[in-house]
Amino acid sequence: MRMALRFLVPLLLLLGGIAWATTPLLGELIAQWLRADVEMRSQLVFESIQDTVIRNATASDSRRIDGLFQRVARDERLLAVGLCSPEGRLIHRSATWPLTLKCPPGAANGAAFQVEPLNGGTVLSAAFALQEEGARIGDLVIVHDLSFIERRSAKLERYLTVFLAGLGLVVAATTVVVARLARRDWVRAVRRGLAPTARGGTADRSLPADIAPLVREMREMLRNLDVPRGISDAIRVEWTPDTLRSLLKSELPGAEVLVVSNREPYIHNQEGADIRVQRPASGLVTALEPIVRACGGTWIAHGSGSADAATVDRKDHIQVPPESPAYTLRRVWLSDEEQDGYYYGLANEGLWPLCHIVFVRPTFRAADWAQYVAVNRKFADAVVAEAQSPDPVVLVQDYHFALLPKMVRERLPGATVITFWHIPWPNPEVFGICPWREEILQGLLGSSILGFHTQLHCLNFLDSVDRLLECRIDREHGTARTGGRETLVRPYPISIEWPPSALVGQAPVPECRVAVRRGYGVPPAALLAVGVERFDYTKGIVDRFRAVEHLLDRHPEWIGRFSLLQIAAPTRSKLPIYRQTQAEAEAAANAINERFGRGDWRPIVLVARHHEPEQVFTLFRAADLCLVSSLHDGMNLVAKEFVAARDDEDGVLVLSSFAGVSRELSEALIVNPYDHGAMGEAIHRGLLMAPEQRRERMHLMRAMVSENNVYFWAGRMLLEAARLRKRRHIEEQIDRVTAPFGRRPRGTA
């Protein structure tokens, strides 16, 4: 025991000295890193709002500037925002601006950062010069509270001190035990018995005892490193194409963006001697096209137009949009057999009814599955051929490409694959109907990030994986790990561009009301409801007509004074269920019109043709009420488009509770579309709603859509991608450090 003490005391003193000397240095290093992060956040906020501030400051619009500052100041770490004149006088400020804080020294041609004490704490003031046509109009000042840095540094110092002390005791005790055992000639046997193991698994078993705990701690810190997601959730500024481009430049510098979808954003069709460009009636295209315009890159899609092949170059490329090219469209050609099996068969007769629980039996054929696999592989070949770098960001869209993420991952292991599933995901019992359920789940788990519209769909997916695959699920962090790779499963409610381009050039609302009523044969004084859909059995068009029938039955005073204008574009007409859906809708409309029609007035005006976005927005502006009665929908962007079209802040939205958008637009009149009576009463209530109540509801819904626009949707996913890429880089550094100890890299067999 005396010899052991002679060894232990000097060793503990030595380790204590090391801890005393190094812990403050590590704390200072962490403090510097956190301050750099705060400066980066300040730069991001400035780049996001500078154009808006300059525009409103030039127009002397104080109300908009103050409102913007109040929204930006909601960030939990951002203390205040202010606008200072070139002379250093505070012009505008958020309500949280400290009364004792003065304008910091200005930044002549850039940014200036100043740390100063305030009210017993410390703040960082970031001043950014604002210039309009070369003239300096003032400084935008963003103030951050730095007290959290001091708290984290102190906590880290305490943690490291305890950790090193404990490590010293363990090392010292182990050394003494080994020395005593060596005297009894047991060293070899005991060394085998005391080989260091990693708690929670065998991944670090080959590392020395003093390194394995550090590696585990570093991995745990990486797991909890979620700063970009926190920024994306907290900073609610005006997300625009410029904001998105700035994000790509700062968080994903040099990243190549590839988008894969079945539907192409622009279709070229031959009409006589002319070629006509058409934008398809697709919620996916409506949401995604503004993103690709902002990011550039390449969009890979099926070339389905009759003149598509005549308009591409020898690499099947065409620059779009036609009026102002911003990105490349790469077309992939499919034979009739491939399209019948992959698109009409497995995708739309199998997966579509499987995921939309509207009581249409899914049809599964082995031949369709074979074509689905072959087409997914063909698109994977196109992704690999278009990739100019080993680590592109690949955005895979929808249920047509469930196998594509894994196929891309196998050939481009450095790629960051973001898959977004635009339709609902059913519960495990329903999904278990699919004969190729395991293959579909494994294909999707090739994604780095897998997005759904709602948290419910995320939970349904994780439950399906948990039940059908051997996979490690972490529900707290929303991850699934299989085959050495981890997939992040997150809800990302999709949205539309803001402000919408279809709103540009629209006539005032009164003129739209007159033009639409004249064009569709609706009496000038009649109140008008509008529905805009494809002829799809999930949209509840017939149920909507039955609700109108109930309205006229129970409230005959609306006969001759109310009409529903239903726009329905034919779709997937090769499939019997879609032809049947259109026939049922036309028969129901005719029967109701025959029963209630009076002279030239019809209660239901059904128009079965495609309308361009600008035409749809004109209809929305003319309407008193919009009906969205989906029987089951992932999101449904028609509701958000109606809200975006109403810059007069008028109109009523009647919305199905089974559409994902009902989680966001809670100010709408939420209905059960299967309950025709209740939906008819909701229409009656909406037609009678007081103007001030309509405007209050519409104002709140427009605020939600403007803040949570499609650029914010994409920005959240891209920030997640940036975080994963940075984490992967650090993991590779750890693997290089641990390689000399015989540890295999993560993800290897």
N, C-alpha and C positions, 0 to 999 in steps of 0.2 A: 504493500500500500504506500509506503514512504517513497519507493522508486516511482510509482505511478504519479504521486503528487508532484515530484520533481519534474516530471515530463508535462503534466497537465497544466500547471500554473503558468509556466512560460508560454505555452501554446495558446492558452486562453487570452493572456495579455497581448500576445502578438495579433491574434484575430480581432480583439477589441480595438487595438490601435488602428488596424486596417479599416474596420467599420467606422471608427471615429473620423478618420481622414477622408474616406471615399464617399460616405453618405451625403455630406453637404454638396460635394461636387456633382453627384448624381442628381440631387434635388435641384441644383442650379441648372443643370442640363435639361431636365424635364421642364423647368419653368421657362427657359428660353424657347423650347419646342412649342409649349402651349401658347406663348406670346406670339410666335410666328404663325401659329394656327389662327389666332385672333386677328392678326393683320391680314391674313389670307381671306378670312370671313368678311372683313371690312371691305377689301378689294372687290369681292364677289357682290356684296350689297351695292357698292357704288356703281359697278358696271351694270347691275340690273336696273337701277332707277335713274341713272344720270340723264338719259334722254327725256324721261318724263319730267324730271325736276327742271331741266333747262327749258323745255317747252312751256311748262306752266309758269315758271318764273318770268320768262319773256312776255307771256300773256298776262302777267300780274294776277294769276288765279290763285289767291291765297287759300281758298277753301280746298281745292284739290291737293295743293302741296301739304297742308296740314293733315288732310285725310290720309295721304300717302305715308307721311311720317308716322302717324298713329299705327297703321298696319305694319310697317317695317319694325317698329319698336316692340312688337309682340314677341320677338325672339327672346328666349329666356336669358341669354347671355348678353344681349344688346341693351345697353342702359338707355340711350337716347339718340335722337337724330336732330340735327339743326342745320340751318342755312345762314351763313355769315356773309356780309357784304365785303367788297374788296378792302374797305377801311377797317374791318374787324368788328363790325356791329352785328349783333344777332338779329336776323330778320324774321325767321320762322323757326319753330322748334316743336318737338313732340311734348306731350304733357309731362313726360318723365324727365325732362331736362332739369338738372340741378340748378337751383337759383344762384348758387355761388360760383358756378362754372362759367368762365368767360370764353370767348372765341380764341382758339389757339392760333399761333403764328401761321399765316397762310402758306399754301404750297404754290409757288410761282408757276411751275410747269409740271405738276405731277402730284405726288402724295407726300405728306409729312405726318410723322407719328410722334406723339408726345405723351410720356407717362408722368402723372402728377398725383399727389395725395388729395383725397376728397372725403370729408366726413368720416375720418378714421380709417378709410380704405384707400385703394389705389385704382385709378381709371386710366385707360388708354384712349386718347383723342386722336382720331385719324382724320386729317383734313385733305380733301381732294379738290383740286382746282376745277371750276366749271367754266368752260369757254364757249362762246357763241360767235361763229364767224371770225375767229381769231381774237376776239375781245374777251377779257376775263370778267365774268359777271358775279363772281363770288366763290365761296368755298363750301362744299358739302362736308359737314362734320359728323362723324359716326363715333359715338362714345361707347366703349365697352367697360364693364366692371371686371377688374382683374383680381378681385378678392378670392375667386375660386382657384386661381393659380397658387396663391399662398397656402390655401387649405390642402390642395392636392400635393404640393411639395412637402408640407409638414407630414401629411399622412404617409407619403412614400418614404420619407426619412425614418419615421417610426417603424414602418414595415420592414425596410431593409436592415435596420439595426437589429430587430428581433430575429429576422431570418438569418443574418450572419451569426448572431450569437447562438441560435439553435443549431445552425450548421456546424459551428465550432465545437459545441458540446458533442454532437453526433460523431464528428470526425475524430475528436480526441478520445471519446469512449471506445470507438471502434478500434483505434490504433492500440490502445492499452489492452483491450481484449485479445486482439490478434497477437500482440507481443507475449502475453501470458500463455496463450495456447501454444505458441511456437516453442516455449520451454518444455512442453509435454509431448512435442513431436507430433502434434495434430494439425499442423498448418495446412497441408495439402487437402485433407478431407474437409476441414472447416471452410476453407476458401471456396470450395465447390458449393458447400451448403449455404454460405453467406453471399453468393453472387448477387449483386444489386438488381432489384426489380422495380418496375414503375407501378405505382399504385394506379389502379384503374385500367390496367392492360399490360401487354408485353411489348409495346412499341418502343420503349426506351431501355429495354433490359440489357442491351449490349453497351450502354454508356457507363462511364465511371460514376460512382455514387455522388461526387460533388458536382457533376455536370448535368446529370439526369433531372434533378429538381429544377435547375435553372431553365432547362429546355421546356419542361412542363409549364413553368410559370410564364415563359415567353409565349407559348402556344395559347395559354388561357387569356393572356393579355390581347393576343391577336383576335381571339374569338369575341372579345368584348369591345374591340376597336370598331366603333360604329359612328365615327364623327360625320362622314358625308351624309349618312341617312338622317342623322339628327339635324344637320343643316337643311336638308331638303324638306323635312317635315316642319321646321320652325320658321324659316324665312318665307313669308308669304308676300312676295313682291310681284310686280307686273312681269310675268313670264312671257317673253316674246321670242321670235326667231333669233334676235341678237343675243338675248340671254342664253339661249341654247347653244349658239355658236361660241359664245364666251366660255360656257361650261366645258364644251368639248376641248377648247384650246387650253384651258387651265387644268382640268382634271384628267382628260384623255388626250394629251398632246400627241399629234401625229397618228391618232387611231383611224383605221380604215373602217367605214361603216357599210355593211351589206344588209339589205332587207330582202326577205323571201316571203312571197305570198302567192296564192293561186290567182287571185283577181289582180289584173294590172290596172294602174291608175289612169291610163289613157288607151283607148281602143280605136284603131283605124278601120273603118268599114267602107267598102266600095258601094257607092250609090250612083248607078249609071256610069257616067264618065268621070265622076268626081269622087274624091276620097274625103270622108267626113270623120272628124275627131269627136269621140264621145267619152264622157266621164261616167263610169258605171254607177248605178244606184246601190252603193255598198257602204255600210257604216264603217267597215274596216278602212276602205280607201279614204273616206271623209276624214277619219281621224289621223291616218298615217301619212297622207300625202303632204300636209304642211310640215311635218317633221322632217321628211326626206328633203324637202326643198330647203329647209333651214340647215341641215347637216351636210348636204351633198352626198356623195357616195354613189352606190349602185343599187337599183331595185331589180330583183330577179322575179319574173312572173310568167305565167302561161300566156302566150300570144294567141288570143282567141278571136281577134277581129279578122274579117274577110280580106282586109288590105294590110294586115300587120306585117306579113312577110315582104310586101312590096316597099315598105317604108324604112326597113332596118339596113345597116351596113353589113359587110361580110362577116362581122363578128356578132351579128344579131343584136346590135346596139342601136339605140336612138336616143337623142337628147330631148328631154322634156322639162317643164311644160312647153308646148309649142310656141307660146307667145313670149316666153322668157326662160330659156333653158337653164336649169339649175342643177340637174343630176342626170345620171345615165339609167335608162331602162333597158335591161337585158331580157329578151324574150326567149322562152323555152317552148319548143314545139312538141305537141302531143298528138298521137294518132287518135282516130275515132275510137279504136279499141281501148287504148289507154284511158281516154277521157270517160268512156262509159264505165269502166271498171273502177278507176281511182276516184273520179269526181262524182258521177251520178250514182255509182254503186256503193262502195264502202263508205265514202265520206257523207253522202247525202241520203242514202237509204239505210245506212248503218249507224254511223256516229251521230249524225244530226238528231234523229228521233231518240237515240239512246240518251243523249245529254239533255234534250228538251223534253221534259216529262209532260207530254200533252196527249198521252195515250194512243200514240201511233206506233205500231209494232215495228221494231228495227228488223231489217233484212240483212243477213250475213251470208255471203257466198265465198267459197274458197277462191274462185276465179277472180272476184273483185279484190280480195286481199292480195293475191299475187300481183295484180296491176298496181295496187296501192304501194306495195313494197318497191316495185320497179320504178314508179314515178318518183317516189321519195329519193331513191338512189340517183335518178337522173338529175334532180334538183341539187343533190349533194355534189354531184360532179360539176354542176354549173357554179356552185359556191366556191369549190376548190379552184376552178379555172379562173374565176374573177378575182380571187384573193391575190393581192399584190404584196402581202406581208404574211408572216407566219402566225400573227396574233390579231386578226381582225375582230371587230365587234359585229356579230351576226345576229340580226333581229328576225326571228322565225315567227310567222304569223299563222295562228289558228289551227283548226282540227285537221286540215288537209295534210299537215306535215308532222304528225306525231312521232314518226321514226327519224326525221331529219336531224334533230340535235345529236343523237348518238352517232349517226353516220358522219356528220361533220366533225365531231369530237375525235373519232377514230383516225381521221385523216389530217385534221388540223388541231393537234392537242393543245396548242397555245391559244386557240381562239376563245373569246368570251362569248358564249351563246346565250342570248336572251330570248326566251320563248314566251309569247303571250297567247293565251287561250281565250278567244273572244266570245265563246259561248259558255253556258253553265257547265259545271262538273257535277255529275250525279253522286248520290251516296254509294257506298261499296256494294250494297245488294243489287242496285240497278246496274252499276258498271260491270258487275260480275257476269252479266248476260253475255258480254262480248267474248267470242271464242279466242281472240288474240289479245286478251287483257294484259297478260304479262309482257308481251312484246311492246305494246303501246306504252305501258308504264316505264319499261326500261328505256325506250326511245326518248321519252320526255325527260327522264332523269339524266340524260346526256347533257341537259342544259346547265349552264352556270346559274341562271336565274330563271324561274318559272313563274309567270304572273297570271293572276286571275282578276276578275272585276271586284269580287267581294271576299271577305274573310270566310264566309260560309263555304264558298267554292274551294278555297285553300284547305280548309279542314276536311272537306269531302275527299279531296285528292290525297291528303296525307293518310286518311283512314283507309283509302283504297290501297295505297302502297303498303301500309302496315299489315293489311289483311292478306294481300296477294303475293308479296315479295319478301325475301329475306333482306331486310333493310333496317338501318338504325335511324329512328325518327327522334328528332329533338323538337318537341312542340313549343317549348319556350322560345327558341330562336327561330322556329319555322324552317327547319332544314331536314333533308333526307340524305343519308350517306349510303352509297352502294358502290362496289367495285373500286374502292379507294378514292372516290370523288364525291363531293358534297354539292347538293342542289339547294339553293335558297328559294323557298316558296313564299310569295308575298302577294297581297292584294294591291292592285294598281287600278283604281277606277278610271276608265278611259274617258276622254272628253273631246271637245272640238277646239278649233283655233279661235283665238280672241284677239282683236275683233274679227268676226268672220268675213272672209273676202266676198262671200255672196251678198253681203249687206251693202257693199260699195255700189253706188249708183242707183239704189232703190228709191222709188218715188215716196213722198210722204204717205203716212198711213191712210188719210182720207182718200187720196187718189187711188191707192191699192184697193181699198174697199169698193170703190165704184167700178174699177176696171175688172176685178175678179167677179163681182156679181153680174156685170154685164156679159163677161166672157163665158160664164158657165150657166147662165139662165136662172140665176137666183134673184128673187124680187129685191129691189133696192133697199127696202126697209126691213127685210128679214134678217134675224140674227143667224150667224154662220158658224158652224163647227167644221174643223178640218181634220182629216186623218191622212197620213202619208206613209205608205208601206209598200213592200213587195207582196205579191200574192203568195203568202206563206202561211201554212196552217198554225204556226206558233204565234202569229200576230193578232189572232182573235178578231178578225174583220167581221165575221158573221155574228159573233157575240156583241160586237159594237152596234150592228144593225138591230139586233134584238133589243138592245137598250133604248135605241131611238123609238122602236115600236112601243115599248113600255111607256116611254115619256109621252107619246101622243095618245096612248090609251088612258093613262092616269091624269094627264094634263092637256085636254083637248084645246085649251086656249093657244097652244103653240102651233096648231094646224094652220098652215099658210104663213106663219111668222118665224119659222125656224127650218133650216136645211143643214144636212151633213154633206159636205163635199169630200168624197173619198177618192184619193189618188192611189192607185195600186198598179205597180209595174209588174207585168208578167215575168216569171222567173222559173227556171228548171222545168220548162214545159214538157220535156221528154219523160218526166216521171208522172205516173198516173195520179198520185196523191196531190200533186200541185195542180194538175188540170181539174181534179175533183174540187179542190179548194176554191179555184176561180169560178167554177160552175155553181157551187153552192152559194158563193157570195153574190153572183149575178142573179140567181133565182130568188134569194132572200130580198135583195134590193127591189127587184121587179114586183114581188108580192106586196111588200110594204108600200111601194109607190102606187100600186093599183088600189090598195085599200084606203090610203089616206090622201092621195093626190087630188088636187083641185085645179082644173084648168091647166095653166102653164106651170103651176108650182108642183115641185116634187120634193118630198122630205129627204130623199137620198139621191145625190148626184154621183154616180160611180163612173170614174174615168180610168180605163185600163190601158195606160201607156206611161212611158218613162218621162219624167220631168227633170230638167237640169236644175242644179242647186239654186240658181238665181230665180227661177220660176217658183220653186218651192218656198223660198223666202218671201216672195210676193204674196203667195197664198197665206203664209203664216201672219203677215202683217195685216192682211184683210180680215182675218178670222177674229171672232169674239171668243172662241173656245177651241182648244186642241184636244183630241182624243187619242190616247196611247193605251191600248187595252191588251198588251201582250199576255199570252197565257203562260209563257216562260221565256225570259230573255236574259242574256248576260248583262247588258247595260241598256241599250236602246238610246241612240243618239238623237232620234227625232225629237224627243222631249227637250233636250238641251238646245237643239237648233231652233225650236219654237221660242224658247226663252231668249236666245241670242238675237232673234229677229225683231223682238219687241223693244226697240229702243225708246218707244213711247211709254214703256212700263205699264202696259195695259194687257188685258187678255187673261183667260183662265185655262189652266192645265188640269185635265182629268187623267189620272195616271194609275196604271195597274200596279198593285203591290208586288207582283211577280216579275217586274222589270228591275234590274239592278239599280237603275237610276233613282228608284223610289227611296233608296237609302240616303240620297243626297238632296233631292228636291222635295223635302218634307212639307213645303208650303203648298204643294199641289193638292188637289182633291184626290186622295188615295182610295182606290176601289178594288174590289174583287171582281175580275172580269167574268167569272163564272156566274156571278149573281147579277142577272140582267136587270132585275128590279132596282137593286141598290145603285147600279151604274146609271140607270135612267134617272133616278132621283138626284144623283150627283150632277148630271147634266142640267137638270132643272135648277138645282142650287147654284151652279155656276152661271147660268143665264141670268139669274136674279141678283147676283152678288153686287154689292155696292161698289161704286168706282174707287173709293178710298181703300177698301179692302183689297180689290184687285191690284191696285198699284203697290200697296204694302207687300203683298205676297210676291208680286213680280220683281219688285226691287230686291228682295232678299234672295230670290232664286238667281237673278242676274249677277248679284255679288258673288254667289257661290260658283257659278259657271265661269265668271271672269277670272277669279283667283285660281280655281282648279281647272285650268284650261289644258289643252293637249300638250303644250310645251312643258307645263309642270308635270304632267303624266310621264312624258319622255325623260324629263330631267331627273326625276326620282329614279327611274330604272338605270339611266346612264351613271348617276352618282353611285348606285349600288355596284354597277360594273366597275367603276373606277376603284371603289373600295376593295373589291375582290381581286382586281389585278395587282393592287399594291400589296394586299395580303399574300397573294401567291408569290410575289417577288421576295417578300421577307421569308416565306416558307422555304424558298429555294436557297436563300442565304443560310438558314438554319441547317438545311440538309447538307450544304457544303461543309459547315462547321462540324457536323456530327459524322460525316462520312469516314474520317480516319479511325473512328471507333467501331467500324463494321456495321453501322446502321444503314439499312436500305432506304432510299428516298421514298417519300410518301407516295402512295398510289401504285407502287410496284408490287409484283407478285412475290 
